[in-house]
């Protein structure tokens, strides 16, 4: 089974995938941050789901970026809180 890093490198070798990835870079950066912190703290998707009052499948869809809807700021804040973190949103000049 490929690791996330290996799978990402393999996918980004495909020009069309790389273009789409670059277009969605900010969203993936946020998802990646949640995944890294969850893994570092040793939490499972099920544990996070229980802490924020949802199901493991919702967390899996969120983390995969394949959810039909973008999570609300409130949901992101609850997830961050479950990780013992604080969500910060900022605007950065281009």
VMD Tcl script that draws the C-alpha trace (Angstrom):
set ca {
  {0.00 0.00 0.00}
  {1.31 3.44 -0.89}
  {1.84 6.09 1.74}
  {0.10 9.43 1.35}
  {3.38 11.02 0.29}
  {4.04 8.34 -2.35}
  {0.50 8.52 -3.70}
  {0.66 12.31 -3.90}
  {3.98 12.21 -5.80}
  {2.61 9.62 -8.22}
  {-0.56 11.63 -8.84}
  {1.28 14.94 -9.29}
  {3.42 13.36 -12.01}
  {0.29 13.47 -14.20}
  {0.10 16.98 -15.78}
  {-3.70 17.25 -15.62}
  {-3.74 16.22 -11.96}
  {-0.98 18.68 -11.14}
  {-2.92 21.54 -12.78}
  {-6.07 20.73 -10.81}
  {-4.06 20.34 -7.62}
  {-2.45 23.76 -8.08}
  {-5.93 25.25 -8.55}
  {-7.09 23.72 -5.26}
  {-3.81 24.25 -3.36}
  {-5.25 26.28 -0.47}
  {-7.98 23.73 0.25}
  {-5.52 20.84 0.19}
  {-3.12 22.73 2.45}
  {-5.84 23.06 5.09}
  {-6.83 19.39 4.79}
  {-3.19 18.35 5.00}
  {-2.73 20.38 8.18}
  {-5.69 18.65 9.84}
  {-4.38 15.23 8.78}
  {-0.85 15.90 10.02}
  {-1.99 17.13 13.41}
  {-4.52 14.30 13.85}
  {-1.84 11.72 13.02}
  {0.77 13.39 15.24}
  {-1.64 13.33 18.17}
  {-2.56 9.71 17.48}
  {-6.29 10.30 17.02}
  {-8.40 8.11 14.76}
  {-11.12 9.51 12.52}
  {-13.65 7.84 14.80}
  {-12.26 9.58 17.88}
  {-12.45 12.98 16.19}
  {-15.98 12.24 14.98}
  {-17.09 11.39 18.53}
  {-15.53 14.58 19.90}
  {-17.35 16.83 17.43}
  {-20.61 14.91 17.28}
  {-20.51 13.41 13.81}
  {-19.62 10.11 12.16}
  {-16.32 8.65 11.01}
  {-17.52 8.68 7.40}
  {-18.09 12.45 7.56}
  {-14.52 12.92 8.83}
  {-13.20 10.62 6.09}
  {-15.00 12.62 3.38}
  {-13.74 15.88 4.87}
  {-10.14 14.67 5.04}
  {-10.24 13.28 1.50}
  {-11.53 16.55 0.07}
  {-14.36 14.63 -1.60}
  {-17.23 16.06 0.40}
  {-20.05 17.51 -1.72}
  {-20.06 20.58 0.51}
  {-17.28 22.64 1.98}
  {-17.23 22.47 5.77}
  {-18.45 25.53 7.63}
  {-16.12 27.63 9.74}
  {-17.98 26.29 12.77}
  {-17.21 22.70 11.73}
  {-13.56 23.52 11.10}
  {-13.41 25.19 14.52}
  {-14.92 22.13 16.23}
  {-12.44 19.85 14.46}
  {-9.56 22.13 15.48}
  {-10.82 22.16 19.07}
  {-10.97 18.33 19.04}
  {-7.28 18.43 18.13}
  {-6.63 20.85 21.01}
  {-5.89 23.57 18.45}
  {-7.36 26.93 17.55}
  {-8.52 27.70 14.02}
  {-7.11 30.89 12.52}
  {-8.26 32.33 9.22}
  {-6.38 35.19 7.59}
  {-6.27 37.05 4.33}
  {-2.92 37.36 2.60}
  {-2.25 39.90 -0.15}
  {-1.38 38.37 -3.52}
}
mol new
graphics top color blue
foreach p $ca { graphics top sphere $p radius 0.5 }
foreach p [lrange $ca 0 end-1] q [lrange $ca 1 end] { graphics top cylinder $p $q radius 0.2 }
display resetview
